[in-house]
């Protein structure tokens, strides 16, 4: 049994219509597809007042920009990227190529091959998300992707130096100071100066998300992304101040970011609520965090930790923090989440910024069927087959002929027939001369 101590406000403001976003995005993509660089330049000037001679930064310009970034910022970027790199390498090492012999002379195998070219989108705007460069570019490079084209928008007409430094240090092969739908479209369809990519990765606003949705199939994408989500599981041992701070840390992402507390203790729930109400007015990002908590914040009280895990699985939240007495129990009880953060010593903000796991994660319930961005997203698992034993090929041919005719696929059947005839002397069950060398 569960009940809500604080439910989302009924007076949720109506969001901008999806149809408006979809129509605008479709028009920009079509324009870029038709006019190439001219369209990219037009939309960049329209939305970002940015129309340089070239959107791509030269190696010399990149070095100049990086040289202007404070040394402490560069050191921190290198530290974080090494955490991401170490974990991504461990993930890559866990993926092994295989080959098995299933019948005499019948070898089946698979290989993990990186895609050829990736487009990494690193958001800018109000919050330059340098961490997205680590997550998308470092991971792609560890996967073995030979070419990564990275895009990020200017911020109020200025170069986001720390973001450019992060992209460069992560290993981007080219960096374009270009944002929005026009950037995503240029990467996906290609222009005179930007080669098309095979896969798009990275978060963005509603317009960027819609662009990726529309372009999916023409190129691969990492995830269909929505507003950032946090769910905290608590009990009577949880420090309510810590829980409140952590909930608000994610609410500041945007006014539509859900922040949910599921707790076995009503006392803890009320204490968290009190801390949130005291902390919110002093937050520099209260214009985002306030509406998010007002309209999408919840506190759910349940009877047991097991029920808390079950309720949390029902949300299938992007981020789940477990601030209970025995946080590792969640590993055995939960299955629907983007990422787990176990115990008070860690938090979602670590995952977002510094710890090394990837922060591009499923939202809007997608954790029920997928995980987040990882090194495997940049790999294609492809299979191969080889048959060198004639008797095995003949046996497979006989079975193939029968199985294919059950499905009325005569052409498939005949591919099996000719091998049964050639390698085992079987007669062709159709009016045709047997293949050369076959015993018929």
Buried (B, 14 or more C-beta within 10 A) or exposed (E): EBEEBBEBEEEEEEEEEEEEBBEBBBEBBBBBBEEBBEBBBBBBEEBBEBEEEEBBBEEEBBEBBBEEBEEEBBEBBEEBBEBBBEBBBEBBEEBEEEEEEEBEBBBBBBBBBBBEBBBBBBBBBEEBBBBBBBBBBBBBBBBBBEBBBBBBBBBEEEBBBBBBBBBBBBBBBBBBBBBBBBBBBBBBBBBEEBBBBBBBBBBBBBBBBBBBBBBEEEBBBBBBBBBBBBBBBBBEEBBBBBBBBBBBBBBBBBBBBBBBBBBBBEEBBBBBBEBBEEBBEEBEBBEBBBBBBBBBBBBBBBEEBEBBBBBBBBBBBBBBBBBBEEBEBBEEBBEBBBBBBBBBEBBBBBBBBBBBBBBBBBBBBBBEEEBBBBBBBBBBEEEEEEBEBBEBBBBBBBEBBEEBBEEEEEEBBBEBBBBBBBBBEBEBEEEEEBEEEBEE
